[in-house]
Amino acid sequence: MDDPGTIFEVGCGTGMFSIYTTKTKPSVKITASEFDDLTLAWAKANRGAPNISYQKLAFSDCVTDQFDLVVAMEVIEHIFDYVNLL
């Protein structure tokens, strides 16, 4: 598989995955979603980059083929409905 051009990160937290990925793959565009307001604000202020868009966006609100790759790092332990997540 070729490197993805667009990534959706579910539950980005403080943006660690997003900022690392953009530093190692500068051409990738990442939509990083987080629902905790304080954490999202911190990520925007401290781990911003031109190719990262931090948002409060549910994956279910996205178009099916909008992203090449979807990642969820350290998210599953916060989910009560595993079937719908997967």
URWORA-V554221 format. One record per residue. SS is DSSP state (~ for helix, > for strand, _ for the rest). PSI is psi in degrees with one decimal (NA if undefined). Layout:
ss-><SS SS>
psi-><PSI PSI>
//
This chain:
ss-><_ _ _ _ _ > > > > > _ _ _ _ _ ~ ~ ~ ~ ~ ~ ~ ~ ~ _ _ _ _ > > > > > _ _ _ ~ ~ ~ ~ ~ ~ ~ ~ ~ ~ _ _ _ _ _ > > > > _ _ _ ~ ~ ~ _ _ _ _ _ _ _ > > > _ _ _ _ ~ ~ ~ _ _ _ ~ ~ ~ ~ _>
psi-><138.8 161.6 140.4 145.5 -29.4 138.2 138.5 121.0 117.4 124.5 61.0 -13.0 -128.7 6.9 17.1 -49.0 -45.9 -48.7 -39.0 -44.3 -42.4 -26.6 -33.7 -24.2 76.8 -18.2 -11.6 145.1 127.3 130.9 112.6 117.5 136.3 135.3 -9.0 116.1 -44.0 -41.3 -42.0 -43.4 -40.3 -44.9 -45.0 -42.4 -30.6 -17.9 40.4 155.1 154.4 -27.0 15.5 128.6 106.2 129.1 166.2 86.1 123.2 139.8 -32.2 -16.1 1.0 156.3 140.8 -45.2 24.5 -27.7 149.4 -27.3 140.7 130.9 149.7 98.1 122.6 45.0 -35.1 -29.5 -10.2 2.3 137.5 -22.4 84.3 -37.8 -47.1 -32.4 -48.2 NA>
//
